[in-house]
Structures are given as C-alpha cells and as structure tokens.
Amino acid sequence: MTLRFRLSERPSFIAGQFATIGIVVDGEMLERPYSIVSSPHEPFLEFFIELVPEGRITPKLWELKLGSAVFVRRRMVGQLTLNTAVTHHLMLATVTGIAPFVSILRTQRIERERGATTNHQFLVLHGASQSADFGSYRSELEELSRAGWLTYIPTVSRPWAEPSWKGETGRVEDIVRKYADQLGFDCCNSAAYACGHPQMVTNVKAIFERARFNRDQIKEEKYFSIDAVNQTLTNTSMLKRTAEVSGIA
Ligand SMILES: Cc1cc2nc3c(=O)[nH]c(=O)nc-3n(C[C@H](O)[C@H](O)[C@H](O)COP(=O)(O)OP(=O)(O)OC[C@H]3O[C@@H](n4cnc5c(N)ncnc54)[C@H](O)[C@@H]3O)c2cc1C
C-alpha cells in the first residue's frame, strides 16, 4: 500500500532516510520504522508498506482512512543516503525496499529540473515474486528512466504464475552481475545499496565483496531485523507530532 501523509510541520530529512510511525493499539503505542518514498522537496511524506498479516502494526495501517491521524517521530534518520563520493549507484531492492531509492531518484529529478548539474548514473534492480508487488513505482521509474541517467530493471521470481510478464525474471541476486557488468558499474566507480528482504541483502553483499567492493562502498537496510528496529526506536527522539493521511493507493 502507498500511504501519503500531510504533516503538521514540514519534515526534515535526507533522501533515503526513514521515519518512525506510531499508532495506538489496545492502549499501547506501537512504533515501526518506514523508509520515506517522497523527496525532501515534496510537501508530504509518502510510504510504501507491505501487509504482514500476523504483524502488529501493518493490519492497523490498512484500516486507515483519508483523514486518519498517526504519530510520526520528529527525528528522521538512516544511512541509506546517496554516496556522493562516486558517480555510479547500483541500487538493489525487494518489493517495498525500493522506497529509499525512489526518494533519492525523485530528488535527483527535481534538482535536475531546477537546473542542478550532476553526473550521477543509477542502475536500479527491483525484485518481487509478482509484478503487482512493484506498486505504482514500476511505472514511475520506467518513466524516469527515459531521461537517460537511470536504468530500472524490475524482475519477477515467479514468472510461471504470471504468463503475461515479458520482463526480466529471477531474483535480484541472480541478475545483478549481468547488468552491472553490461552497464559498467564496478568497484572502481560505484557505490552499492541493498534494501528490503534480509536474505537478498546478505546474498548481494557477498556478491559485491567478491566483486572487490570495499565495505564502505556498500550500504544496506534489512527490513526484518527486529534487533535493528528496537535499537532505532531506543536511539530516536521521543518527540512526536501528528500526521494526517492525505492519500492512499
Ligand atoms: C530501517 C527500516 C525501514 C523499514 N521500511 C519499511 C518500508 O518502507 N516498508 C515496509 O513495508 N516495511 C519497512 N520496514 C519494516 C517495518 O518496520 C515493520 O517491521 C513491518 O511493517 C512489520 O510490522 P508489523 O508490526 O506489522 O509486524 P511485527 O509485529 O513487527 O512482526 C511480525 C513478524 O513478521 C516479521 N516481518 C516483519 N516485516 C516483514 C515483512 N515485510 N515480510 C515478512 N515478515 C515480516 C517479523 O520479523 C515478525 O516475525 C522497515 C524496517 C526497518 C528496520
């Protein structure tokens, strides 16, 4: 689900970071981190959230209506931001893990439209079991890739369940070397980023390390790391503000 929130004050964050959303369930405040899809240049906060049927927060988020309010921690953090020391950016995502990369790419688009000169090139591989899981971001990124500075490859891992799918098939980790080699993204010119399913992140990190990327050239965010979630909540400011739903898709 894509959720868009209007905030009581303009958010301050760097493209690629995440916010912490809180809702009250049975009298208890529950909070979870969510990568921000929108650009800091946009006047709203957008999130791309996968339903975890047995989860505590996501079924409640599914019940939100236009105008419902949630809490959002004032401090937005995270290190999956653009590494400006290099010109090439190899971004790998599963399903909702595309969120921080969309924020970075929207920011690039807006800044280029405003006249910024930049030579950053992006290769984004987006994996899901079926194409419906790409949400609206597949068409957004396909559209953006026409400008020439982005190559976007959506790939489905269960093509047999979707005979009409004509695009790339297999998991992100199966196709990353093929596209990186073809398009000249290597350890000399690139930063690598991996976000989403923890197994994908672990697998691609091993692939990058074999391709001679240094540890500091690789940024990652594992969405299911509960330890990391708890650590984030402990470290983040307790100040809260409300945000009102202004769009659902
Ligand atoms: C930095 C960071 C950014 C994140 N950004 C996003 C985002 O942009 N979009 C998004 O959808 N999620 C994101 N997550 C995951 C999110 O914070 C929650 O963990 C997730 O939405 C589940 O919350 P819940 O309360 O419904 O489930 P919980 O009650 O917390 O968990 C229930 C069980 O489901 C498992 N689980 C959690 N997430 C998933 C999943 N996606 N698939 C399968 N099992 C899962 C948990 O490990 C646990 O065992 C992010 C996590 C981190 C650490």
The ligand as a Tripos MOL2 file, in Angstrom:
@<TRIPOS>MOLECULE
LIG
   53    58     1     0     0
SMALL
NO_CHARGES

@<TRIPOS>ATOM
      1 C1         15.0030    0.8930    8.7030 C.3       1 LIG1
      2 C2         13.7510    0.1420    8.3470 C.ar      1 LIG1
      3 C3         12.9220    0.6390    7.3540 C.ar      1 LIG1
      4 C4         11.7520   -0.0600    7.0110 C.ar      1 LIG1
      5 N1         10.9820    0.4040    5.9900 N.ar      1 LIG1
      6 C5          9.9110   -0.3030    5.5940 C.ar      1 LIG1
      7 C6          9.1300    0.1350    4.4620 C.ar      1 LIG1
      8 O1          9.4340    1.1490    3.8170 O.2       1 LIG1
      9 N2          8.0400   -0.6180    4.1090 N.ar      1 LIG1
     10 C7          7.7020   -1.7650    4.8100 C.ar      1 LIG1
     11 O2          6.6970   -2.3980    4.4370 O.2       1 LIG1
     12 N3          8.4210   -2.1840    5.8750 N.ar      1 LIG1
     13 C8          9.5000   -1.4800    6.2820 C.ar      1 LIG1
     14 N4         10.2050   -1.9020    7.3700 N.ar      1 LIG1
     15 C9          9.6520   -2.9900    8.1930 C.3       1 LIG1
     16 C10         8.6740   -2.3710    9.2370 C.3       1 LIG1
     17 O3          9.3960   -1.5520   10.1580 O.3       1 LIG1
     18 C11         7.9150   -3.4210   10.0610 C.3       1 LIG1
     19 O4          8.8350   -4.3240   10.6180 O.3       1 LIG1
     20 C12         6.9030   -4.1960    9.2280 C.3       1 LIG1
     21 O5          5.9720   -3.2920    8.6150 O.3       1 LIG1
     22 C13         6.1250   -5.1910   10.0880 C.3       1 LIG1
     23 O6          5.4950   -4.5140   11.1430 O.3       1 LIG1
     24 P1          4.3180   -5.2410   11.9540 P.3       1 LIG1
     25 O7          4.1510   -4.5060   13.2520 O.co2     1 LIG1
     26 O8          3.1100   -5.3890   11.0940 O.co2     1 LIG1
     27 O9          4.9100   -6.6880   12.2150 O.3       1 LIG1
     28 P2          5.6030   -7.2120   13.5970 P.3       1 LIG1
     29 O10         4.5580   -7.4650   14.6000 O.co2     1 LIG1
     30 O11         6.7020   -6.2520   13.9690 O.co2     1 LIG1
     31 O12         6.2970   -8.5350   13.0870 O.3       1 LIG1
     32 C14         5.5990   -9.7580   12.9390 C.3       1 LIG1
     33 C15         6.5290  -10.7820   12.2960 C.3       1 LIG1
     34 O13         6.6470  -10.5020   10.8860 O.3       1 LIG1
     35 C16         8.0260  -10.4070   10.5070 C.3       1 LIG1
     36 N5          8.1130   -9.3960    9.4360 N.ar      1 LIG1
     37 C17         8.2810   -8.0750    9.5480 C.ar      1 LIG1
     38 N6          8.2560   -7.4770    8.3470 N.ar      1 LIG1
     39 C18         8.0510   -8.4590    7.4420 C.ar      1 LIG1
     40 C19         7.9230   -8.4840    6.0310 C.ar      1 LIG1
     41 N7          7.9950   -7.3770    5.2770 N.pl3     1 LIG1
     42 N8          7.7140   -9.6840    5.4280 N.ar      1 LIG1
     43 C20         7.6270  -10.8120    6.1630 C.ar      1 LIG1
     44 N9          7.7530  -10.8450    7.5150 N.ar      1 LIG1
     45 C21         7.9580   -9.6890    8.1380 C.ar      1 LIG1
     46 C22         8.7520  -10.0150   11.7680 C.3       1 LIG1
     47 O14        10.0980  -10.4350   11.7040 O.3       1 LIG1
     48 C23         7.9550  -10.7460   12.8550 C.3       1 LIG1
     49 O15         8.3940  -12.0590   12.9660 O.3       1 LIG1
     50 C24        11.3990   -1.2430    7.6970 C.ar      1 LIG1
     51 C25        12.2490   -1.7300    8.7030 C.ar      1 LIG1
     52 C26        13.4040   -1.0600    9.0080 C.ar      1 LIG1
     53 C27        14.3300   -1.6380   10.0690 C.3       1 LIG1
@<TRIPOS>BOND
     1     1     2 1
     2     2     3 ar
     3     2    52 ar
     4     3     4 ar
     5     4     5 ar
     6     4    50 ar
     7     5     6 ar
     8     6     7 ar
     9     6    13 1
    10     7     8 2
    11     7     9 ar
    12     9    10 ar
    13    10    11 2
    14    10    12 ar
    15    12    13 ar
    16    13    14 ar
    17    14    15 1
    18    14    50 ar
    19    15    16 1
    20    16    17 1
    21    16    18 1
    22    18    19 1
    23    18    20 1
    24    20    21 1
    25    20    22 1
    26    22    23 1
    27    23    24 1
    28    24    25 2
    29    24    26 1
    30    24    27 1
    31    27    28 1
    32    28    29 2
    33    28    30 1
    34    28    31 1
    35    31    32 1
    36    32    33 1
    37    33    34 1
    38    33    48 1
    39    34    35 1
    40    35    36 1
    41    35    46 1
    42    36    37 ar
    43    36    45 ar
    44    37    38 ar
    45    38    39 ar
    46    39    40 ar
    47    39    45 ar
    48    40    41 1
    49    40    42 ar
    50    42    43 ar
    51    43    44 ar
    52    44    45 ar
    53    46    47 1
    54    46    48 1
    55    48    49 1
    56    50    51 ar
    57    51    52 ar
    58    52    53 1
@<TRIPOS>SUBSTRUCTURE
     1 LIG1         1 GROUP 0 **** ****
